[in-house]
Amino acid sequence: MTWQEKVDLFLGYLSNSRGYSSHTVAGYKGDLSHYATYCQEKDVNPAVPPRGFLRGYLAYMAECGYARRTVARRVAALRAFFRYQSQLTGSENPAEHIHTPKLRRSLPRFLSEEQVEALLQAPDAKTVLGCRDICILEFLYSTGCRVSELVGLDLEDLNLPAGCARVLGKGRRERVVILGERALIALERYLSNGRPKLVQGQSSQRALFLNRFGGRLTDRSVRRLLDKHADTAALDLNVSPHTLRHTFATHLLEHGADLRSVQELLGHANLSTTQVYTHVTKRRLYQEYLAAHPRA
């Protein structure tokens, strides 16, 4: 089997068996392609690198000035690829002893409650697209879902009487997200006054959030509408769908939510991923102390 055939088999495994998104699979493909190009320059078979060769590849990337995050991502791709090959064929795993560079974890950026309110009031509720956008913003802030989960929603995923929705997260893991009162009101308005005008008679269209042509909204479109409304709200920072996810988690913890509950609501597989938000809330508490205490 050629190198490319092995890579194609691995990418198919990620997509079909592990449920990775097309963006993630494309990222793995690009990282493995970079490694293969380096091997070609060194006249080495990428599928069977000699002992110590992978460490040389890491050193090469460091010398080229690649960001630590880029190096870490490429190392993770190699480890996953060779682990899969080892399990498939019983061969030795040449990437077993290489380690991912340690990354400095940056604190997530989030909006204040006042900034969220300004953002939610930015769309024009009198227009069809404004009605839709309000619903999207309320949904993101109410549920903390990822943008891929939002655009993947179908009508049958909603359970309005129960105040919740079913989303498909990373690795095709399903979870239930909770819809607050404001989000439910926005959804009911969109389903009554917005979506029927966007669907344009396409009775077979099951996607919840639609573009102006009646097709399923894309994650890129959601990012664009967020940029537009953040500008309207005069917010002085870059606002992405993930910013609202960070904001959702931070505000829950600031108002006394349990860390385990936030983990489940976010769909994090590991509690350590959620714990970064405790650092955010502690930092906010410290800043408020410095601002308020007379002897700070």
C-alpha positions as YAML, in Angstrom:
chain: A
units: angstrom
residues:
- id: 1
  name: MET
  ca: [0.00, 0.00, 0.00]
- id: 2
  name: THR
  ca: [1.38, 3.42, -0.96]
- id: 3
  name: TRP
  ca: [1.75, 6.33, 1.44]
- id: 4
  name: GLN
  ca: [-1.19, 8.13, -0.16]
- id: 5
  name: GLU
  ca: [-3.39, 5.04, 0.11]
- id: 6
  name: LYS
  ca: [-2.53, 4.77, 3.81]
- id: 7
  name: VAL
  ca: [-3.33, 8.44, 4.33]
- id: 8
  name: ASP
  ca: [-6.65, 8.12, 2.49]
- id: 9
  name: LEU
  ca: [-7.56, 5.10, 4.61]
- id: 10
  name: PHE
  ca: [-6.72, 7.02, 7.79]
- id: 11
  name: LEU
  ca: [-8.72, 10.08, 6.73]
- id: 12
  name: GLY
  ca: [-11.68, 7.86, 5.90]
- id: 13
  name: TYR
  ca: [-11.43, 6.34, 9.38]
- id: 14
  name: LEU
  ca: [-11.47, 9.80, 10.97]
- id: 15
  name: SER
  ca: [-14.49, 10.85, 8.95]
- id: 16
  name: ASN
  ca: [-16.58, 7.67, 9.03]
- id: 17
  name: SER
  ca: [-15.64, 5.94, 12.29]
- id: 18
  name: ARG
  ca: [-14.62, 8.85, 14.50]
- id: 19
  name: GLY
  ca: [-17.15, 11.34, 13.15]
- id: 20
  name: TYR
  ca: [-14.63, 14.15, 12.62]
- id: 21
  name: SER
  ca: [-15.83, 17.19, 10.70]
- id: 22
  name: SER
  ca: [-14.68, 17.89, 7.15]
- id: 23
  name: HIS
  ca: [-12.63, 20.85, 8.46]
- id: 24
  name: THR
  ca: [-10.79, 18.66, 10.96]
- id: 25
  name: VAL
  ca: [-10.12, 15.95, 8.38]
- id: 26
  name: ALA
  ca: [-8.80, 18.57, 5.96]
- id: 27
  name: GLY
  ca: [-6.48, 19.82, 8.72]
- id: 28
  name: TYR
  ca: [-5.06, 16.32, 9.26]
- id: 29
  name: LYS
  ca: [-4.59, 15.94, 5.52]
- id: 30
  name: GLY
  ca: [-2.65, 19.20, 5.29]
- id: 31
  name: ASP
  ca: [-0.43, 18.34, 8.26]
- id: 32
  name: LEU
  ca: [0.41, 14.90, 6.88]
- id: 33
  name: SER
  ca: [1.11, 16.46, 3.48]
- id: 34
  name: HIS
  ca: [3.61, 18.85, 5.07]
- id: 35
  name: TYR
  ca: [5.37, 15.92, 6.74]
- id: 36
  name: ALA
  ca: [5.43, 13.95, 3.47]
- id: 37
  name: THR
  ca: [7.01, 16.89, 1.64]
- id: 38
  name: TYR
  ca: [9.76, 17.04, 4.27]
- id: 39
  name: CYS
  ca: [10.33, 13.29, 3.86]
- id: 40
  name: GLN
  ca: [10.55, 13.67, 0.08]
- id: 41
  name: GLU
  ca: [13.25, 16.32, 0.47]
- id: 42
  name: LYS
  ca: [15.19, 13.94, 2.74]
- id: 43
  name: ASP
  ca: [14.56, 10.95, 0.45]
- id: 44
  name: VAL
  ca: [12.79, 9.04, 3.25]
- id: 45
  name: ASN
  ca: [9.72, 6.83, 3.03]
- id: 46
  name: PRO
  ca: [7.16, 8.76, 5.16]
- id: 47
  name: ALA
  ca: [5.39, 5.56, 6.18]
- id: 48
  name: VAL
  ca: [8.58, 4.02, 7.61]
- id: 49
  name: PRO
  ca: [10.76, 6.81, 9.03]
- id: 50
  name: PRO
  ca: [14.13, 5.74, 10.50]
- id: 51
  name: ARG
  ca: [14.72, 5.98, 14.24]
- id: 52
  name: GLY
  ca: [15.10, 9.58, 15.37]
- id: 53
  name: PHE
  ca: [13.79, 10.99, 12.09]
- id: 54
  name: LEU
  ca: [10.60, 12.42, 13.59]
- id: 55
  name: ARG
  ca: [12.59, 14.33, 16.22]
- id: 56
  name: GLY
  ca: [14.58, 15.78, 13.35]
- id: 57
  name: TYR
  ca: [11.30, 16.88, 11.76]
- id: 58
  name: LEU
  ca: [10.33, 18.66, 14.98]
- id: 59
  name: ALA
  ca: [13.71, 20.37, 15.10]
- id: 60
  name: TYR
  ca: [13.29, 21.45, 11.48]
- id: 61
  name: MET
  ca: [9.92, 23.07, 12.22]
- id: 62
  name: ALA
  ca: [11.41, 24.87, 15.23]
- id: 63
  name: GLU
  ca: [14.28, 26.18, 13.09]
- id: 64
  name: CYS
  ca: [11.77, 27.42, 10.51]
- id: 65
  name: GLY
  ca: [10.02, 29.45, 13.20]
- id: 66
  name: TYR
  ca: [6.66, 27.67, 13.11]
- id: 67
  name: ALA
  ca: [4.34, 28.62, 15.96]
- id: 68
  name: ARG
  ca: [4.18, 26.15, 18.83]
- id: 69
  name: ARG
  ca: [0.51, 25.59, 18.15]
- id: 70
  name: THR
  ca: [1.26, 24.63, 14.54]
- id: 71
  name: VAL
  ca: [4.03, 22.23, 15.60]
- id: 72
  name: ALA
  ca: [1.77, 20.72, 18.26]
- id: 73
  name: ARG
  ca: [-1.02, 20.19, 15.74]
- id: 74
  name: ARG
  ca: [1.30, 18.47, 13.26]
- id: 75
  name: VAL
  ca: [2.74, 16.25, 15.97]
- id: 76
  name: ALA
  ca: [-0.78, 15.29, 17.02]
- id: 77
  name: ALA
  ca: [-1.61, 14.39, 13.40]
- id: 78
  name: LEU
  ca: [1.48, 12.19, 13.11]
- id: 79
  name: ARG
  ca: [0.82, 10.45, 16.41]
- id: 80
  name: ALA
  ca: [-2.77, 9.74, 15.43]
- id: 81
  name: PHE
  ca: [-1.75, 8.46, 11.97]
- id: 82
  name: PHE
  ca: [1.00, 6.13, 13.18]
- id: 83
  name: ARG
  ca: [-1.11, 4.88, 16.10]
- id: 84
  name: TYR
  ca: [-3.83, 3.96, 13.62]
- id: 85
  name: GLN
  ca: [-1.31, 2.19, 11.36]
- id: 86
  name: SER
  ca: [0.14, 0.31, 14.33]
- id: 87
  name: GLN
  ca: [-3.29, -0.90, 15.45]
- id: 88
  name: LEU
  ca: [-4.18, -1.84, 11.87]
- id: 89
  name: THR
  ca: [-1.04, -3.81, 11.00]
- id: 90
  name: GLY
  ca: [0.62, -4.60, 14.33]
- id: 91
  name: SER
  ca: [3.71, -2.69, 13.21]
- id: 92
  name: GLU
  ca: [5.94, -0.58, 15.46]
- id: 93
  name: ASN
  ca: [4.70, 2.95, 16.13]
- id: 94
  name: PRO
  ca: [7.56, 5.36, 15.27]
- id: 95
  name: ALA
  ca: [5.69, 8.32, 16.81]
- id: 96
  name: GLU
  ca: [5.12, 6.62, 20.17]
- id: 97
  name: HIS
  ca: [7.86, 8.53, 22.01]
- id: 98
  name: ILE
  ca: [7.56, 11.99, 20.46]
- id: 99
  name: HIS
  ca: [5.79, 14.54, 22.59]
- id: 100
  name: THR
  ca: [3.59, 17.48, 21.74]
- id: 101
  name: PRO
  ca: [5.18, 20.82, 22.66]
- id: 102
  name: LYS
  ca: [3.59, 22.39, 25.72]
- id: 103
  name: LEU
  ca: [1.32, 25.28, 24.88]
- id: 104
  name: ARG
  ca: [0.59, 28.30, 26.97]
- id: 105
  name: ARG
  ca: [-3.15, 28.17, 27.47]
- id: 106
  name: SER
  ca: [-4.63, 31.59, 26.84]
- id: 107
  name: LEU
  ca: [-7.71, 32.66, 28.74]
- id: 108
  name: PRO
  ca: [-10.84, 32.74, 26.59]
- id: 109
  name: ARG
  ca: [-12.24, 36.14, 25.65]
- id: 110
  name: PHE
  ca: [-15.84, 36.83, 26.61]
- id: 111
  name: LEU
  ca: [-18.42, 39.60, 26.67]
- id: 112
  name: SER
  ca: [-19.82, 41.40, 29.67]
- id: 113
  name: GLU
  ca: [-23.54, 41.13, 30.30]
- id: 114
  name: GLU
  ca: [-23.94, 44.70, 29.06]
- id: 115
  name: GLN
  ca: [-22.09, 43.87, 25.83]
- id: 116
  name: VAL
  ca: [-24.28, 40.79, 25.29]
- id: 117
  name: GLU
  ca: [-27.39, 42.94, 25.71]
- id: 118
  name: ALA
  ca: [-26.08, 45.44, 23.15]
- id: 119
  name: LEU
  ca: [-25.28, 42.66, 20.69]
- id: 120
  name: LEU
  ca: [-28.71, 41.07, 21.06]
- id: 121
  name: GLN
  ca: [-30.41, 44.40, 20.36]
- id: 122
  name: ALA
  ca: [-28.31, 45.11, 17.24]
- id: 123
  name: PRO
  ca: [-30.36, 43.23, 14.56]
- id: 124
  name: ASP
  ca: [-33.46, 44.91, 13.14]
- id: 125
  name: ALA
  ca: [-36.34, 42.81, 14.46]
- id: 126
  name: LYS
  ca: [-38.71, 44.23, 11.82]
- id: 127
  name: THR
  ca: [-36.91, 42.46, 8.96]
- id: 128
  name: VAL
  ca: [-36.93, 38.74, 8.15]
- id: 129
  name: LEU
  ca: [-33.15, 38.41, 8.39]
- id: 130
  name: GLY
  ca: [-33.11, 40.48, 11.56]
- id: 131
  name: CYS
  ca: [-35.69, 38.16, 13.11]
- id: 132
  name: ARG
  ca: [-33.48, 35.20, 12.16]
- id: 133
  name: ASP
  ca: [-30.31, 36.84, 13.46]
- id: 134
  name: ILE
  ca: [-31.86, 37.66, 16.83]
- id: 135
  name: CYS
  ca: [-32.87, 34.02, 17.11]
- id: 136
  name: ILE
  ca: [-29.33, 32.84, 16.25]
- id: 137
  name: LEU
  ca: [-27.70, 35.19, 18.78]
- id: 138
  name: GLU
  ca: [-30.16, 34.24, 21.53]
- id: 139
  name: PHE
  ca: [-29.67, 30.54, 20.72]
- id: 140
  name: LEU
  ca: [-25.86, 30.76, 20.86]
- id: 141
  name: TYR
  ca: [-25.86, 32.67, 24.14]
- id: 142
  name: SER
  ca: [-28.60, 30.55, 25.72]
- id: 143
  name: THR
  ca: [-27.08, 27.17, 24.87]
- id: 144
  name: GLY
  ca: [-23.33, 27.73, 24.50]
- id: 145
  name: CYS
  ca: [-23.38, 25.49, 21.43]
- id: 146
  name: ARG
  ca: [-20.69, 25.48, 18.74]
- id: 147
  name: VAL
  ca: [-21.42, 27.16, 15.43]
- id: 148
  name: SER
  ca: [-21.21, 23.76, 13.67]
- id: 149
  name: GLU
  ca: [-23.88, 22.46, 16.05]
- id: 150
  name: LEU
  ca: [-26.07, 25.48, 15.39]
- id: 151
  name: VAL
  ca: [-26.01, 25.28, 11.58]
- id: 152
  name: GLY
  ca: [-26.51, 21.50, 11.73]
- id: 153
  name: LEU
  ca: [-29.85, 21.82, 13.54]
- id: 154
  name: ASP
  ca: [-33.00, 20.49, 11.87]
- id: 155
  name: LEU
  ca: [-36.58, 21.28, 12.84]
- id: 156
  name: GLU
  ca: [-37.05, 17.87, 14.46]
- id: 157
  name: ASP
  ca: [-34.13, 18.57, 16.81]
- id: 158
  name: LEU
  ca: [-36.22, 21.17, 18.65]
- id: 159
  name: ASN
  ca: [-38.40, 20.34, 21.65]
- id: 160
  name: LEU
  ca: [-40.03, 23.67, 22.40]
- id: 161
  name: PRO
  ca: [-42.52, 22.38, 25.02]
- id: 162
  name: ALA
  ca: [-39.57, 20.97, 27.00]
- id: 163
  name: GLY
  ca: [-37.42, 24.05, 26.33]
- id: 164
  name: CYS
  ca: [-34.48, 22.18, 24.83]
- id: 165
  name: ALA
  ca: [-32.85, 21.04, 21.60]
- id: 166
  name: ARG
  ca: [-30.70, 18.10, 20.50]
- id: 167
  name: VAL
  ca: [-27.35, 18.97, 18.92]
- id: 168
  name: LEU
  ca: [-24.67, 16.83, 17.30]
- id: 169
  name: GLY
  ca: [-21.26, 17.75, 18.68]
- id: 170
  name: LYS
  ca: [-17.66, 16.69, 18.15]
- id: 171
  name: GLY
  ca: [-17.20, 13.02, 17.35]
- id: 172
  name: ARG
  ca: [-20.91, 12.85, 16.52]
- id: 173
  name: ARG
  ca: [-21.77, 12.88, 20.20]
- id: 174
  name: GLU
  ca: [-25.34, 13.97, 20.83]
- id: 175
  name: ARG
  ca: [-26.30, 16.14, 23.76]
- id: 176
  name: VAL
  ca: [-29.30, 18.17, 24.87]
- id: 177
  name: VAL
  ca: [-28.94, 21.94, 25.25]
- id: 178
  name: ILE
  ca: [-31.30, 24.08, 27.29]
- id: 179
  name: LEU
  ca: [-33.20, 27.02, 25.83]
- id: 180
  name: GLY
  ca: [-33.83, 29.97, 28.11]
- id: 181
  name: GLU
  ca: [-37.03, 32.01, 28.05]
- id: 182
  name: ARG
  ca: [-35.63, 34.74, 25.78]
- id: 183
  name: ALA
  ca: [-34.28, 32.15, 23.33]
- id: 184
  name: LEU
  ca: [-37.64, 30.35, 23.24]
- id: 185
  name: ILE
  ca: [-39.46, 33.61, 22.49]
- id: 186
  name: ALA
  ca: [-36.98, 34.40, 19.69]
- id: 187
  name: LEU
  ca: [-37.37, 30.88, 18.26]
- id: 188
  name: GLU
  ca: [-41.16, 31.06, 18.25]
- id: 189
  name: ARG
  ca: [-41.04, 34.44, 16.44]
- id: 190
  name: TYR
  ca: [-38.55, 33.11, 13.90]
- id: 191
  name: LEU
  ca: [-40.58, 29.95, 13.26]
- id: 192
  name: SER
  ca: [-43.77, 32.00, 12.87]
- id: 193
  name: ASN
  ca: [-42.58, 35.11, 11.03]
- id: 194
  name: GLY
  ca: [-39.05, 34.52, 9.75]
- id: 195
  name: ARG
  ca: [-38.43, 31.00, 8.54]
- id: 196
  name: PRO
  ca: [-41.68, 30.63, 6.49]
- id: 197
  name: LYS
  ca: [-40.59, 33.63, 4.37]
- id: 198
  name: LEU
  ca: [-37.06, 32.25, 3.93]
- id: 199
  name: VAL
  ca: [-38.02, 28.67, 3.08]
- id: 200
  name: GLN
  ca: [-39.67, 29.89, -0.15]
- id: 201
  name: GLY
  ca: [-42.08, 26.99, -0.50]
- id: 202
  name: GLN
  ca: [-39.40, 24.30, -0.16]
- id: 203
  name: SER
  ca: [-41.47, 21.96, 2.01]
- id: 204
  name: SER
  ca: [-38.67, 19.37, 2.08]
- id: 205
  name: GLN
  ca: [-36.18, 21.78, 3.69]
- id: 206
  name: ARG
  ca: [-35.63, 20.60, 7.27]
- id: 207
  name: ALA
  ca: [-32.76, 22.90, 8.29]
- id: 208
  name: LEU
  ca: [-33.68, 25.24, 11.12]
- id: 209
  name: PHE
  ca: [-31.60, 28.26, 10.17]
- id: 210
  name: LEU
  ca: [-31.81, 29.34, 6.53]
- id: 211
  name: ASN
  ca: [-30.06, 31.86, 4.32]
- id: 212
  name: ARG
  ca: [-31.88, 34.38, 2.13]
- id: 213
  name: PHE
  ca: [-32.19, 31.77, -0.66]
- id: 214
  name: GLY
  ca: [-33.85, 29.13, 1.52]
- id: 215
  name: GLY
  ca: [-30.77, 26.93, 1.94]
- id: 216
  name: ARG
  ca: [-29.06, 25.83, 5.12]
- id: 217
  name: LEU
  ca: [-27.03, 28.59, 6.74]
- id: 218
  name: THR
  ca: [-23.26, 27.95, 6.89]
- id: 219
  name: ASP
  ca: [-20.87, 28.58, 9.77]
- id: 220
  name: ARG
  ca: [-19.11, 31.22, 7.66]
- id: 221
  name: SER
  ca: [-22.40, 33.09, 7.23]
- id: 222
  name: VAL
  ca: [-22.97, 33.04, 10.98]
- id: 223
  name: ARG
  ca: [-19.50, 34.51, 11.52]
- id: 224
  name: ARG
  ca: [-20.27, 37.27, 9.01]
- id: 225
  name: LEU
  ca: [-23.56, 38.22, 10.63]
- id: 226
  name: LEU
  ca: [-21.85, 38.31, 14.02]
- id: 227
  name: ASP
  ca: [-19.22, 40.70, 12.65]
- id: 228
  name: LYS
  ca: [-21.98, 42.91, 11.26]
- id: 229
  name: HIS
  ca: [-23.98, 43.08, 14.50]
- id: 230
  name: ALA
  ca: [-20.88, 43.51, 16.66]
- id: 231
  name: ASP
  ca: [-20.04, 46.57, 14.56]
- id: 232
  name: THR
  ca: [-23.59, 47.88, 14.97]
- id: 233
  name: ALA
  ca: [-23.35, 47.38, 18.73]
- id: 234
  name: ALA
  ca: [-19.98, 49.23, 18.71]
- id: 235
  name: LEU
  ca: [-18.23, 46.41, 20.53]
- id: 236
  name: ASP
  ca: [-14.50, 47.04, 20.74]
- id: 237
  name: LEU
  ca: [-13.41, 43.42, 20.31]
- id: 238
  name: ASN
  ca: [-13.64, 40.67, 17.74]
- id: 239
  name: VAL
  ca: [-16.78, 38.62, 18.38]
- id: 240
  name: SER
  ca: [-17.03, 35.09, 17.00]
- id: 241
  name: PRO
  ca: [-19.57, 32.33, 17.69]
- id: 242
  name: HIS
  ca: [-16.98, 30.83, 20.05]
- id: 243
  name: THR
  ca: [-16.86, 34.13, 21.95]
- id: 244
  name: LEU
  ca: [-20.53, 33.62, 22.80]
- id: 245
  name: ARG
  ca: [-19.75, 30.04, 23.86]
- id: 246
  name: HIS
  ca: [-17.03, 31.36, 26.20]
- id: 247
  name: THR
  ca: [-19.43, 34.04, 27.42]
- id: 248
  name: PHE
  ca: [-22.13, 31.45, 28.13]
- id: 249
  name: ALA
  ca: [-19.77, 29.37, 30.30]
- id: 250
  name: THR
  ca: [-18.23, 32.35, 32.09]
- id: 251
  name: HIS
  ca: [-21.58, 33.91, 32.99]
- id: 252
  name: LEU
  ca: [-22.92, 30.61, 34.29]
- id: 253
  name: LEU
  ca: [-19.95, 30.19, 36.62]
- id: 254
  name: GLU
  ca: [-20.07, 33.82, 37.72]
- id: 255
  name: HIS
  ca: [-23.69, 33.29, 38.75]
- id: 256
  name: GLY
  ca: [-22.92, 30.16, 40.77]
- id: 257
  name: ALA
  ca: [-23.28, 27.25, 38.34]
- id: 258
  name: ASP
  ca: [-21.45, 24.01, 39.17]
- id: 259
  name: LEU
  ca: [-18.37, 23.25, 37.03]
- id: 260
  name: ARG
  ca: [-19.58, 19.73, 36.23]
- id: 261
  name: SER
  ca: [-22.90, 21.08, 35.02]
- id: 262
  name: VAL
  ca: [-21.15, 23.58, 32.76]
- id: 263
  name: GLN
  ca: [-18.97, 20.76, 31.41]
- id: 264
  name: GLU
  ca: [-22.06, 18.77, 30.46]
- id: 265
  name: LEU
  ca: [-23.80, 21.77, 28.91]
- id: 266
  name: LEU
  ca: [-20.73, 22.57, 26.79]
- id: 267
  name: GLY
  ca: [-20.27, 18.94, 25.75]
- id: 268
  name: HIS
  ca: [-16.65, 18.79, 26.94]
- id: 269
  name: ALA
  ca: [-15.30, 15.26, 27.18]
- id: 270
  name: ASN
  ca: [-12.82, 16.24, 29.92]
- id: 271
  name: LEU
  ca: [-13.35, 18.48, 32.94]
- id: 272
  name: SER
  ca: [-9.87, 19.97, 32.44]
- id: 273
  name: THR
  ca: [-11.15, 21.67, 29.27]
- id: 274
  name: THR
  ca: [-13.89, 23.38, 31.27]
- id: 275
  name: GLN
  ca: [-11.62, 24.37, 34.16]
- id: 276
  name: VAL
  ca: [-10.08, 27.21, 32.13]
- id: 277
  name: TYR
  ca: [-13.25, 29.19, 32.88]
- id: 278
  name: THR
  ca: [-12.53, 29.09, 36.62]
- id: 279
  name: HIS
  ca: [-9.36, 31.07, 35.89]
- id: 280
  name: VAL
  ca: [-11.44, 33.60, 33.98]
- id: 281
  name: THR
  ca: [-13.89, 34.09, 36.84]
- id: 282
  name: LYS
  ca: [-11.06, 34.33, 39.39]
- id: 283
  name: ARG
  ca: [-9.38, 36.99, 37.27]
- id: 284
  name: ARG
  ca: [-12.65, 38.96, 37.07]
- id: 285
  name: LEU
  ca: [-13.05, 38.67, 40.88]
- id: 286
  name: TYR
  ca: [-9.48, 39.92, 41.38]
- id: 287
  name: GLN
  ca: [-10.04, 42.90, 39.07]
- id: 288
  name: GLU
  ca: [-13.24, 43.82, 40.90]
- id: 289
  name: TYR
  ca: [-11.39, 43.57, 44.23]
- id: 290
  name: LEU
  ca: [-8.66, 45.94, 43.01]
- id: 291
  name: ALA
  ca: [-11.26, 48.38, 41.73]
- id: 292
  name: ALA
  ca: [-13.45, 48.32, 44.85]
- id: 293
  name: HIS
  ca: [-11.23, 47.82, 47.92]
- id: 294
  name: PRO
  ca: [-10.04, 51.12, 49.44]
- id: 295
  name: ARG
  ca: [-6.62, 49.70, 50.32]
- id: 296
  name: ALA
  ca: [-6.08, 47.66, 47.16]
...
